[in-house]
Amino acid sequence: MKKLIVANWKMNPATLAEAQDIVAKIDEHVRGLGAGAQNLDVVFCPPFVFLEDVATMLGEGMLADVARLGAQDIAALDDSAQTGSTSLTTSGEVSGPQLAKLVVRYVIVGHSDRRYKLGESDEIVNAKLQAALRNGLVPIVCVGERTRSTGSGQACEGQWQDALKAQVVATLHGLTPGQVSQCIIAYEPVWAISTNPDAKPDTPSSAVESIVLIQQTLSSKLKAQSSKFLYGGSVTPANADDFLQRPEISGELVGGAYVRAEDFCAILSVATRHE
Ligand code: PGA
């Protein structure tokens, strides 16, 4: 299976000119990869304001064959007339039908920034996931434990695994096995994400253990499976290969390293070495 590298641009860059510059550099790099580029799938998830322009850029260069467009978020409701739970809103949101019209194919849901910094509950993430599926978008569903230690800093055997399992079940609640199989699951331990204090990447073997735990949870609690699992959290050119070497890891969700085009290009080069 080709490795999938998803670039979560977060709130970067500041201007369209910079966005164009980054995409042009990556396009040139992919051109240089020659046939190796065929081993690669890339998803760009820019801020909403750049989606249309990035779609145009992706349609024109070498990236047309390897890269697709993703959004970083989606409204839980499709339009203002649709009613949902009282915690769902349409103000300031971008809907699934609007994204689909912009040739967006993927959407990130449940990113830990939104779960923990904006207070998005499992219920809201689940509603966004359903909105993505309803609109024919492939959800990249982020799950991951916040911490592996107690307040006293002691390792807390069992507790974080239970939290992770509960989050997986609540996030994917109500989906049919067929719908779960359409989801890409991104395992992102929150403590490993580069914007958090003292962040450090997980180790590949520990990430694989968590992915196996998620697979077991899907199968035992939801009678379902997903075949694509990404790792995310402080991925860099230096460690990208360690994760991609593991057959259980289908690709990577890259945040901070995307901002430096040369780092992202280096990660793409690493990914072409795997099939
Ligand atoms: P990071 O971010 O690569 O900067 O740790 C990953 C993410 O937020 O998805």
Residues whose N, C-alpha, C, O or C-beta is under 5 A from the ligand:
A	BS01	PGA	N8 A192 I193 S194 T195 G232 G233 S234 V235 L253 V254 G255 G256 A257
